[in-house]
Amino acid sequence: MILVTGATGLLGRVITLELIKKGKKVRACKRSGSDLSDVRKSYHFYTPKADFFFDQIEWVDIDFNKHQSLYASLKDVEEVYHCAAKVSFDPKDSEEVLETGITSTRNLLRACMYMPVKKFLFVSSAAVLNVNKKKIELQINQNYKAYSSYVVSKYISEKMIWQAYKEGLNTVIINPGMIIGSGNWKKGNSQMLNIFVTSRFTFSGGTSCVDVRDVATVAINLMEKNIFGERFCISSENILYKDLSTRIRRMMGLEKPIVCPKILLKSLKPLRLILGMIDRKARFLIDENIEFVSERQYYNSKKIKNRIHCSFYSAAESIKFHYGNYLAYKSGKKLNENL
């Protein structure tokens, strides 16, 4: 039995689907009250047998703060894909992002050490790879603001993963760039990309992007090949936000984006709360977020490509497939016609 946490998220749902397609028994974790209809619908983007595969999933509600819930979810489980996380750029969600990311990882690892779990994959973020360790440790210990709560939660969680590996649990970490996928359009990792669709403004920095299908494939390959005690960055290509948003908006039939330079974002920061009343996206205007989108967060996947000899979809291919799905979804067309 394989356990996937965060199975309703952009990546977790695809890992779950790919495992099911391989004939694996999968227990998928969700929050109580989660609406699974979006997951079922999104599977039609990836396979014509969406309902067949969806119905083979064992869905369970999980509470990472309750040991009984964790042990019940881990019954007969030998492999864990830990994808669960709260992703938000809104400062009001800061505590929840930290609590969800850190607590879930800590409690899940502790439970795994007492259960017959043999393999554990943790989904981190490429954003962790460029952190200044002195600054982030200062932020953790003295409330110094340098990085987003999401980055801090992944950094702390990674330290727990390394410790668990030292204590005997077979663990591996993946650090994907910005994930492009279908479904879950306005939540989680899709929030930044959704900005490019709903707003004409974009940023002066750049990012590493990768298709959700490639991330899922790499994750499963690492576990199947029993590669542990390492981390792997997963990135298809490095691209400026201006170019990424231009491609997305062209696909959507929208006007070219307007780049907001760092100095403009900084000047708007004092008006964040007022602007946030008009457009909720303006709440992201805090120093750590402005720095992040104004820098070029570039990475490469040379290590993973050499290790498992894989190739990735280009940004253009990902945008064509996933935003073609988005247009089909919005228009009500047959969802798997792009397959």
C-alpha positions in Angstrom: 0.0 0.0 0.0 1.2 3.5 -0.9 0.1 6.6 1.0 -0.1 10.0 -0.8 -0.6 13.1 1.3 -1.9 16.3 -0.3 -3.6 14.1 -2.9 -6.1 16.8 -3.9 -3.3 19.2 -4.7 -1.9 19.9 -8.2 1.0 17.4 -7.8 -0.5 14.9 -5.3 -3.4 14.1 -7.6 -1.1 13.3 -10.5 1.2 11.2 -8.5 -1.8 9.3 -7.2 -3.1 8.8 -10.8 0.2 7.6 -12.2 0.6 5.1 -9.3 -2.9 3.8 -9.9 -2.2 3.4 -13.6 0.8 1.3 -12.7 -1.6 -1.1 -10.8 -0.5 0.1 -7.3 -2.8 0.2 -4.3 -3.0 3.9 -3.2 -4.5 5.5 -0.1 -5.0 9.2 -0.8 -5.2 11.7 2.0 -7.5 14.6 2.0 -8.9 17.1 4.5 -12.3 16.4 6.0 -14.9 18.0 3.8 -12.7 18.2 0.7 -14.6 18.3 -2.6 -13.2 15.5 -4.7 -15.2 16.5 -7.8 -12.3 18.7 -9.1 -9.9 15.8 -8.8 -12.1 13.5 -10.7 -12.7 16.1 -13.4 -9.0 16.9 -13.7 -8.2 13.2 -14.4 -10.1 13.6 -17.7 -7.3 16.0 -18.8 -4.7 13.2 -18.4 -6.5 10.0 -19.4 -9.7 8.8 -21.2 -10.1 6.2 -18.4 -10.4 8.9 -15.7 -13.4 7.5 -13.8 -12.0 4.0 -13.9 -8.8 5.0 -12.3 -10.4 7.5 -9.8 -12.7 4.8 -8.5 -9.7 2.6 -7.6 -8.4 5.2 -5.1 -8.9 4.7 -1.4 -9.6 8.2 0.0 -9.1 8.9 3.7 -9.5 11.9 5.9 -6.3 12.7 7.7 -5.6 14.9 10.7 -1.8 15.4 11.2 -2.4 16.6 14.7 -4.0 13.3 15.8 -1.8 10.2 16.2 -4.8 7.9 15.9 -5.6 9.4 12.5 -2.0 9.1 11.3 -1.6 5.5 12.5 -4.9 4.5 10.8 -3.8 6.2 7.6 -0.4 4.4 7.7 -1.9 0.9 8.3 -0.2 -1.6 5.9 1.6 1.3 4.1 5.2 0.7 2.9 5.7 3.9 0.9 4.8 7.5 1.5 4.7 10.5 -0.9 4.4 13.6 1.3 2.9 16.3 -0.9 0.7 18.1 1.6 1.4 21.8 2.1 -0.4 25.1 2.5 0.7 27.4 -0.3 -0.2 31.1 0.0 1.5 34.4 -0.7 -1.0 36.2 1.6 0.7 37.4 4.9 -2.5 36.6 6.9 -1.9 32.9 6.1 1.7 33.0 7.3 1.1 31.1 10.6 -1.1 28.5 8.9 1.5 27.9 6.2 4.2 27.3 8.8 2.0 25.2 11.0 0.7 23.0 8.2 4.1 22.4 6.6 6.1 21.9 9.7 3.6 20.1 11.9 2.4 17.7 9.3 5.9 16.7 8.3 7.1 16.2 11.9 4.1 14.2 13.1 4.0 12.1 9.9 7.7 11.2 10.2 7.3 10.2 13.8 4.4 8.0 12.9 6.3 6.4 10.0 9.2 5.5 12.3 6.8 3.4 14.4 5.1 1.8 11.4 6.4 -0.6 8.7 7.1 2.3 6.3 10.1 1.6 4.1 10.3 4.5 1.7 9.5 8.2 2.1 9.5 10.9 -0.6 9.2 14.6 0.5 8.1 17.3 -2.0 10.0 20.4 -1.1 10.6 23.4 -3.4 13.4 24.7 -5.6 13.0 28.0 -3.7 14.9 26.4 -0.8 18.0 25.8 -2.8 19.1 29.4 -3.0 18.4 30.5 0.6 21.1 32.1 2.7 21.4 29.8 5.6 22.5 32.5 8.1 19.6 34.7 7.1 17.0 31.9 7.3 18.3 30.6 10.6 18.1 34.2 11.9 14.5 34.4 10.7 13.6 31.1 12.4 15.2 32.0 15.7 14.7 35.8 15.9 11.7 36.6 13.7 13.9 38.3 11.1 12.0 38.6 7.8 13.9 37.4 4.7 11.9 34.6 3.2 8.3 33.7 2.8 6.7 31.4 5.3 6.3 28.7 2.6 10.1 28.7 2.0 10.8 28.6 5.8 8.4 25.7 6.3 10.1 23.7 3.5 13.6 24.5 4.9 12.7 23.3 8.4 10.8 20.2 7.0 13.9 19.3 5.0 16.0 19.3 8.1 13.5 16.8 9.6 13.8 14.6 6.5 17.6 14.5 6.8 17.4 13.6 10.4 14.9 10.8 9.7 17.2 9.4 7.1 20.1 9.4 9.7 17.7 7.5 12.0 17.1 4.8 9.5 14.1 5.8 7.3 14.8 5.7 3.6 14.0 9.3 2.5 14.5 11.3 -0.7 13.7 15.0 -1.4 12.5 16.5 -4.7 12.8 20.3 -5.2 10.5 21.2 -8.2 10.4 24.6 -9.7 7.1 26.4 -10.5 4.7 23.5 -11.4 2.5 23.9 -14.4 -0.5 21.6 -14.3 -4.2 21.1 -14.9 -7.0 21.5 -12.3 -6.8 23.2 -8.9 -6.6 26.3 -11.0 -6.8 29.0 -8.3 -5.2 27.2 -5.4 -1.8 26.0 -4.2 1.0 26.1 -6.7 -1.3 27.5 -9.4 -1.8 30.8 -7.6 1.1 32.6 -9.3 0.2 31.3 -12.7 -3.4 32.4 -12.1 -2.2 35.9 -11.6 -0.9 36.0 -15.1 -4.4 35.0 -16.4 -6.5 37.3 -14.2 -4.2 40.3 -14.2 -2.2 42.0 -17.0 0.7 42.7 -14.7 3.8 40.5 -14.4 7.2 40.7 -12.6 10.7 41.6 -13.6 12.3 38.4 -12.2 12.4 34.9 -13.5 11.7 31.3 -12.4 12.3 27.7 -13.2 9.2 25.9 -14.4 8.3 22.3 -14.8 5.3 20.2 -16.0 3.4 18.4 -13.2 3.6 15.2 -15.3 7.4 15.3 -15.2 7.5 15.9 -11.5 5.2 12.9 -10.9 7.3 10.7 -13.2 10.5 11.7 -11.4 9.1 11.1 -8.0 7.8 7.6 -8.8 11.1 6.7 -10.6 13.2 7.7 -7.5 11.1 5.5 -5.3 11.0 2.6 -7.7 14.8 2.8 -8.1 15.4 3.0 -4.3 17.4 6.2 -4.5 17.6 7.7 -1.0 19.6 10.1 1.1 19.7 12.7 -1.7 17.8 15.7 -3.1 17.0 16.4 -6.7 16.0 19.7 -8.3 13.4 19.3 -11.0 13.2 22.0 -13.6 12.4 22.0 -17.3 13.7 25.5 -18.2 14.5 28.9 -16.8 12.2 31.7 -18.0 11.5 35.3 -17.2 8.1 36.0 -15.7 7.5 38.4 -18.6 8.0 35.6 -21.2 6.1 33.0 -19.2 3.1 35.3 -18.7 3.3 36.4 -22.4 3.0 32.8 -23.5 0.1 32.1 -21.2 -1.8 35.2 -22.1 -1.3 34.6 -25.8 -2.7 31.1 -25.4 -5.7 32.6 -23.6 -6.2 35.2 -26.3 -5.3 38.1 -23.9 -3.2 41.2 -24.3 0.5 41.3 -23.6 1.5 41.7 -20.0 2.9 44.8 -18.4 6.1 44.3 -16.3 6.0 45.8 -12.8 9.6 46.6 -11.8 10.8 46.1 -8.3 10.8 49.8 -7.5 7.1 50.1 -8.4 6.1 47.1 -6.3 8.1 48.7 -3.4 6.3 52.0 -3.8 2.9 50.2 -3.7 3.7 48.3 -0.5 2.4 51.0 1.9 -0.9 50.8 0.1 -1.1 47.0 0.4 -4.1 46.9 2.7 -6.1 49.5 0.8 -5.3 47.9 -2.6 -6.1 44.5 -1.1 -9.7 45.6 -0.4 -10.0 46.1 -4.2 -8.0 43.2 -5.4 -7.0 40.4 -3.0 -3.8 39.7 -4.9 -2.4 43.0 -3.7 -2.0 41.5 -0.3 1.2 39.7 -1.5 3.0 43.0 -1.5 5.4 42.4 1.3 9.2 42.6 1.2 10.0 38.9 1.0 7.5 38.3 -1.8 8.7 41.4 -3.8 12.3 40.3 -3.6 11.3 36.8 -4.7 9.4 37.8 -7.9 12.0 40.5 -8.7 14.9 38.0 -8.7 15.8 35.3 -11.2 15.2 32.1 -9.3 17.0 29.8 -11.8 17.9 26.1 -11.3 18.9 23.1 -13.4 18.0 19.4 -13.5 21.3 18.0 -14.6 21.7 15.7 -11.6 18.3 14.0 -12.0 18.6 13.8 -15.8 21.9 12.0 -15.5 20.6 9.7 -12.7 17.4 8.4 -14.3 18.0 9.5 -17.9 14.7 11.5 -18.2 13.6 14.3 -20.5 11.0 17.0 -19.7 8.3 18.9 -21.5 9.3 22.4 -22.5 7.5 25.4 -21.1 5.8 25.9 -24.4 4.6 22.3 -24.5 3.3 22.5 -20.9 1.5 25.8 -21.5 -0.1 24.5 -24.7 -1.4 21.3 -23.0 -2.5 22.7 -19.6 -3.9 26.0 -20.7 -5.6 24.2 -23.6 -7.2 22.1 -20.9 -8.1 25.3 -19.0 -9.8 26.8 -22.0 -11.7 23.5 -22.6 -12.7 23.4 -19.0 -14.0 27.0 -19.2 -15.9 26.4 -22.4 -17.3 23.0 -21.3 -15.7 21.0 -24.2 -14.6 17.4 -23.9 -11.9 17.4 -21.3 -9.5 14.8 -22.7 -9.5 16.0 -26.3 -5.9 17.3 -25.9 -4.6 13.8 -25.0 
